[in-house]
């Protein structure tokens, strides 16, 4: 089971980052041991070969090529491991800069503050003639309909002023929204984007993720917009 470690917005570097800056080359030591064993075996083989049937040059060249190939692969693996560690540490530092910011991620929820307004977004694969947002409360009751009109391809934001269709301020809390969009009279699918606050960073065996409060953890690649 993966061990999860939360990272807050301090200047303390994670232990893995410090290790990457000043690595102890256990892999290099293992490669040296492999080479030593090969050389000992080769020397023993040469010392104990049959004088009437000595090891020919082709065989010796083949064995040297094998140990060279293995050594090269081990060095390549060590380099890749170091690069992956460095990449992960860079992601941690980038994620730390997002703490306290708001982001848009895939979702169809909205959180309305007391006497306030909120926003969300939609993502379209093509331009549309019209897009309509329908907002409902936790009981599924219709609260507000927002007509956005024409919308371009890509990410589009919209703001809900917090009022219902009668112009009365809605109660603070959680709401959901749905999207109806069309182009030339044909329905166009749209993805909902929910606004959330970055409350923490999680680093485990799967990589670096952002904590988005009640929404859970999201990968960096899931972030569609940062505010």
C-alpha positions, 0 to 999 in steps of 0.5 A: 500500500502506498504511503502518502505524505502531505507537503505544505507551503513552507521552504522545507525541501522533502528528503527525496529532493535533498537525496537527489541533489547529493545522491549516494550511488548504490547503483554504481557500487553494484555495477562495480561489483558486477564488473569485479565478479566478471573479471575474476571469472574471466581470469579464472577461466583463462588460468584453467583453460585447456592448453590444447583447446584455449579460449579463442578470440571470438569467445573472449570478445563475446564475453567482453561484449556481454559485460559491456552491454549489461554495464551500459544498461545498468548505467542507463537505468541509473540515469533514468531513475535520477531523471525521474526523481528530479522530475517528481521533485520539480512537480512538487515545487510547481504544485507548492506554488498553487497552494491557496489558489483556485482551480477548475477541474472536471465536475458539475458542482458549485459551492455558493458562499453566504450572500455571494456569487460563484463560478464554474466552467464548461469545456466544448469540443467545438463552437456552439450556437447556444449553451444553457446552464441549469442549476439545481439544489441538493434536492434536485429543485430548479434554482436558476437557468443561465443562457450563455448564448454562443460559445467558442471551442475550448474552456468557457467560464460562467458566473452565477450571481447567487440568485434564483430565477425570481431574483432572490438570493439563494441559500449558501451551500452546494449546488449542481449544474447541467449543460445543454448546448447545440450547434445547428440544431444538433446537440453538442456534448459539453464537459462541466468544470468545477471550481475548487481551492488547492488545500494541500499536496500529496506525494506518493508512489503514483506521483504528485497530486493536489488536494482539493478539499471535499473533491479529493485528490487530482493529478496536475494534468487534471487542472484545466485553469488556475486562478 
